[in-house]
Amino acid sequence: MYVEIRKAGFVNKGAALMLHAALQQVRQNLPAAKVVMEPGRAKSPYPYVNRASLGLYQKAWLWRAGIPFGDLAAFVPAGIREQYGVVLDKEVDVVLDAAGFAYSDQWGPALSEELARSSKRWKKNGSKVILLPQAFGPFRDQKSKEAVKAFVDNCDLIFAREQVSYDYLTEVVGERANIKLAPDFTNLISGVLPAYFDPEVHQVCLVPNCRMLDKTNDSIAKGYAPFLQRAAKMLVERGAKPFLLIHEGEGDARLAEQVSQAVGGLPILRETDPLAIKGILGACRGTLGSRFHGLVSALSQGVPSLATGWSHKYQMLFADYGFAEGVLDINLSDEELSNALDYLTEPAQMQALSSRLQEHSAELKTRTQAMWDEVFALIAQKQGVRSEKPLAVAAGR
């Protein structure tokens, strides 16, 4: 059995964490499965060296001008394909798509249209298609709506990560038995604390997000860095020992440098291992962040957290953890910001919030496990029909 992990990446650490979370579940529940991923160039989100480090097979997948040139690999004998670790699209039995947040007008219709085309192929091949918990919508563009109708018809299970995403889907296609709710699934995987982490130096973690500059209106985009600087300055004045953590790429790094320099030089941690990032976020005393999976990593471990965000997924995440007031408006007053930061620095408030988060985290983990149980029950049905054919998982943003 082959398992394809589709659209997972290694640059965005949320996508990488979803990849590890999906891999862990597949390898625990399907130990004989061979995991596959589509190829990417050296500077793509999924270069060969990273895929090889996880022992992933290569999917023959190349589309140009709407033509699937990857299908030409079928002319290569199966034994040679196996020798080079190449798997055909038609050899996939089950697709697990964990794109995170890709199918939305905020990214344009192209990604939804690609899923519609691909899922049509998979359905024709007899493959099962499962969209793991992710955010969806809004879908106001007519091209997006048509694509949504198509991929919903082609998918066996679709898990919206929260109610707003569920509503965006059902506004287009109506209530469907295959559309369900389940929380983000990275909450079950454990982090690994790197040896260089110093709890005496690294106490309150700031996680910037360059998407706050290009996915928001002009007022928020211009006010985001000053907001982080205000928060960092207040934390320094309280002796809270703030530090910055890079969750993705150079855009986040530039923001971190800007904030650090503005308040006299805060430590900046640059970590490439998503499990180490989760370990760091679980070990610090509090977080103020704008990276969705960085916030999941903190909240799911009971770490007091505050957020700013650029889509509905942030508000819904904090609502799931019973702390809707933790999502901040960057234009709040200094007094309001100071009061919010008490959640990260005042022991009594920190303890009360941590207990609340842990209680909600336990319930969300139970729901995540139930989601996986349903996924693997469906896969077991598929194995019973065609036990010698492969499986696919898709993960991403």
N, C-alpha and C positions, 0 to 999 in steps of 0.2 A: 504494500500500500504506500502510495506517495501522498504527502501532504504539502500543498502549495501555500506559502504565505505571501499573499498578494498585496502590493502597495505599502508594505512595511518599509521603514527606512532606518538609517543609522545616524543621520544628521540631527533630525528632530528627535529629542530624547523621549518625548511622549510616544512617538511611533516606535522607537527602539524598545521602550518598556512594554508596549503592547505586543511586539514581536516576541520578547522573552516570556511574557505571560502566556501567550498562545502556545509557544514551543513547550513550555513546562507542562501545560495541560495535555497537549497532544502526546508528548513523550511518556507521561504518566499513564494515560488512558489507552494509547495505541503504541506500545513500545516497539512494535515491528515496523511502524510507518517510516517512510523516507520523506523528509521534508524538502519542499521545492520552493524556489523563488524566481521571479522573472529577472533577467539580467539587467545590468545597468553599467554605464561607463564609470571611469575612475572618479569623476566629480559628481556623479549622480547620487541620489539618496541611498542607493543600494549597490555599491561597487563590489566587484568580485572578491577582493581580499576580505571584506567583512562577511560576505556570505560564506566563503570558504571556511572562515574561522569558526562558524557555527555548524559546519558539516552539511550545508544545504545543497541540494541538487539544483541544476540549472533548467529553467523552463525555456523551451524553444518558442519565443514570443517576440515577434517583431511586426508591427503594423506600420505601413507607409501608404498614404493616400487611400486609406480604408481597405487596404489589401493585407491579409495575414500571411506575410512572407515566412513566418515561423513554421507554417505548415509544411514547408519544403523539407524540413528535417525528417519528415516521415519517409523520405526516400533513402535515408540512412538506415541500414539494418539495425534491428533492436539491440543486438549484442554490442554493436559499436556505440550506440547511444548510451547504453548502460556503462560501457567502459569509460566514457567521458562525462558521465553523470548528467546526461541531457534527457529531459522528459517532455513528451508532446502534450499539447493542450487537451487533446481528446483522451489522454490517459488519466485525466483527473476525475475522481469520483465525487468529491465534496469540496466546495469552495467556502471558506470562512473569510468573510470580508470584514476587516476591522480598520476601516479608513479613518476612524476617529472623528473627523469633521471635514468631509470633502464634497458631499452632495448637498449643495446649497447655492442659492443665487449669489451669495457672498464670494463664491469662487467661480461663478459663471456656469453655464449649462454644459460645458464640454465634459466635465468629469461624470456627471449624471448620464450623459449620452454614451460615454464609453462603457459605463456599467451596464446600460441597457443593451448595447451591442454584444458585449462579452457574455452577459448572463443569458442572452438568447442562444448563443453558441453552446454554453454549458448545459442548458436545459435540453437542447436538441441532442447533445451527447449523452443525455441521461444522468448528468451530474446533479448532485444536490448543491444548492446555493444558500448559504447562511450569512447574513450580515450581523456580525457580532455587535454588541452595544456601542452605539455611536450617536453623535448629534446629526440632525437633519434640518434642512430648510433655513430660511423660508423659500418657497417656490412660487414666485409671482411671474417669472418669465415663462412664456408659453412653451418654449423649447424644453425648459426644465420640467414643466408639468408633464409633457408627453413622455420624456425620458423616465420620470418617476413611475408613470402608469405602466411602462414597459418593464422596468426592472422589478416592480412589485409583483407583476404577473409571473415573472421568471424565477423569483426567489421562494425557497421553501420556508425559511424563517427570517424575519427581520426584527432585530431588537433595537428599539429606540432607547437612548440612554436616559431620557427624562420626558416628562409630560409634554413640554412645549414641542420637542422634536416629534413625538408621537402625533400631536395635533397637526403639525405641519404636513406630515405624511397623509394622515386620514382626511385632511381637507381636500387633498387631491384625489384620493382613491376610495375614500369611505372606510368604514370599519372593515378590517380583514382579519381572518383567523390567523394568518401568518405574520401579522404585525403585533409585537408584544413589547412590554417594558422590562428593562433590566439595567442595573447600574453599570458604571465603568468597571471593566474586568481586571484592571491592574491592581485592584485592592487586595488580591490574594497572594501576590508574589512578594517575597521578602527582599529587602535591600541588603547591601553589604557595606559596612562602614570602612572606608579606607584608612590606612594607618596614619596618614598625615593629618587627619582631622583632629583638631585640638578644641575640646569643649570649653576650655577657659578663654579661648580667643574667638571661636565661632559660635555665637549664641543666638542671635536673631538674624535669620536669613532673608535677604532681599533677592527676588528672582525677577529681573526685568523681561519684557517681551516687546520686540520691535514691531510686532503686529499692532500694538497700541498706537503706532505712528501711521500705519498705512491702511488699517481696517476700521478707523474711527473718523469722526468728523474733525474739522479743522481745530475746533476749540480743545477737544480732548488730546489730539495729536500734539498741539503746541504746549499743552499744560502737563503732559505726562512726566517728562523728565524733571521739571520743577517740583511736581508732586513727590516723586521719589526722593529728591534732594531734601525737601522739607521733612519727610518722614525719617530719612537717614540722620539728619541733623538732630531731630528730637530724640532719636534713639541714642545717639552719641552723648547728648546732654544728660540722659538718664543713666549712663554707664551700662547700657544694654549690650554693648559689644556687637554691633551689626556687622555683617559681611555680605558680599555679593556672590551669587552662584550663577554661572553661565549654563543655561539649559539648552540653548541652541544657537550655534553659529556666530558669525561676525556681527550681525545686526544687534544681537543681545549684548555681545562683548563691548561694542561701542557705547551703548547705553550705560553699561556697568562702569566703564572707564570715566564717563562723564559724571556720573553720580559720585563715584569714589573721589575724584579730584575736587568736586565741589564742596566736599565736607572734610577735606584734609587727608585723604588717602585711606580708604577702607580696604581691608583684604578682599581679594577677588579669587574665588576658586574656579578653576577650569577643569572640568571632569568629563571624560568621554564615555565612561561606563554608566549606562542608565541605572544599573543596580546600585552602583556606588552613589549616584545622585539621590536615589531613594533612601539609601542608608544615611546620608548626610541630613536630608530633610527630616528623617525620623529621629535623629540625635540632637538636633538643635532645639532651643527653648521655644521658638516661635518663628513664623514666617509671614512675610508680606510679599505676595507674588502675583504675577499675571500670566504665568504658564499653567495651562489647565492641568496637565498631568503632574506637574510639580506640586500643585495644590492637592490633587488626589493623594499623592504620596505622603504629604504632611497630614491631611485630615484623616486618612485611613489609619494612621498611627497615633491619633489623638493629640497631635501637635497643634497648639493654638495658632490660628491662621487668619489673615486678612487678605483681601483680594481686590484688584481692579480687573476689568475684563472688557472684551470687545465684541462679545456675542452673548446670546441667551444662555449658553452652556454654563457660564460662571454662576449666574444667579440660581440656576436649577441645581448645580452641584452643591452650593452652600445650603440650599433649602433641603436637600437630601440629608445633610448632616445636622439639620436643626439649627442652623446659624445663618439665616438669610441676611441678617444685619452685618455680616462680615464682609459683604461686597460693598466697597466704598466708591463714592463719587469723588473723582480727583479734585473737584472744585470746592470740596468742603472746607470750612474755616479752620484756622489753626487750633481753635478750641475743640472743634469736633474731631479733628485728626488726633489731637492729644488724648481725648477721651477714648478713641478707638484703639490707640496704641497701648492703653492700659491692659487690654486683653493679652498683650505680648510681654508685659513687663511687671504687672502687679500680681504677686503670688496668689492671692485669694481668687482673683478673676481668672488667672491662668488655670488654676486647679479646677475650678468650676466648669470652665469651658472644655478643658481636656476630658473631664468625666463625661460631659455631654457628647463630645465627639466620639469617644470610645463606645458609648452606648449605641449611637447611630451606626458606627462602623461595624459593629458586630452584626446588626440586622442587615446591613448592605452586603456584607460578606456572605451571609446565608443566602441572600437573593442571587448573588453572583454564582455561588455553587449550584443553585437550582437551575440557573441558565445553562451552565456547562453540562449538568446532568441531562437536560433536554437536548442539547446539541449532540452529545455522544449517544443518546438513545436513538436519535435520527440516523446517525452514522452507523450504528449497529444494525438498523434496518437495512441500510444500503449495503453493508457488508454481507448480509444474508442473501441479497439479490445478486451481487457481483463481487465476490470476496477477493478476486485476484486483481481488481482494478484500483488505482490510486485515489488519493484524497487531497483537497486543497484548502488552505486557510488564507484569508486576506486581512492585512493589518495596515494602519497608516497614521495619518495626521492626528 
